[in-house]
Amino acid sequence: MTRSKTVQVKKLTTDQAKKMFHRQAKHYLKISGKEFIQKWDAGQFNGETYTPAVTRVAMLLPFGR
């Protein structure tokens, strides 16, 4: 028999969400969240630079905007 785990969902404030996005951009790409958004919007992550690290941060874009 498999036991199910309880998962807690934590709601973030807008400020907490933006800080989390910034931390992840710094961690994975060594750039600020603001710089990531600017580069993303300019299309600079298309093609060869579209890596797993970029994907991880891109999935968090709603938190950074």
Contacts in CASP RR format, 6 or more apart in sequence:
PFRMAT RR
TARGET T0000
AUTHOR 0000-0000-0000
METHOD contacts of the structure
MODEL  1
MTRSKTVQVKKLTTDQAKKMFHRQAKHYLKISGKEFIQKWDAGQFNGETY
TPAVTRVAMLLPFGR
12 20 0 8 1.000
12 63 0 8 1.000
17 63 0 8 1.000
17 64 0 8 1.000
18 63 0 8 1.000
18 64 0 8 1.000
20 60 0 8 1.000
20 63 0 8 1.000
21 33 0 8 1.000
21 57 0 8 1.000
21 60 0 8 1.000
21 61 0 8 1.000
21 63 0 8 1.000
21 64 0 8 1.000
22 32 0 8 1.000
22 33 0 8 1.000
22 34 0 8 1.000
22 64 0 8 1.000
24 56 0 8 1.000
24 57 0 8 1.000
24 60 0 8 1.000
25 31 0 8 1.000
25 32 0 8 1.000
25 33 0 8 1.000
25 35 0 8 1.000
25 36 0 8 1.000
25 57 0 8 1.000
26 32 0 8 1.000
26 33 0 8 1.000
28 53 0 8 1.000
28 54 0 8 1.000
28 56 0 8 1.000
28 57 0 8 1.000
29 36 0 8 1.000
29 53 0 8 1.000
29 54 0 8 1.000
29 57 0 8 1.000
31 39 0 8 1.000
33 57 0 8 1.000
33 64 0 8 1.000
36 57 0 8 1.000
37 61 0 8 1.000
37 64 0 8 1.000
37 65 0 8 1.000
39 45 0 8 1.000
40 58 0 8 1.000
40 61 0 8 1.000
45 54 0 8 1.000
45 58 0 8 1.000
END
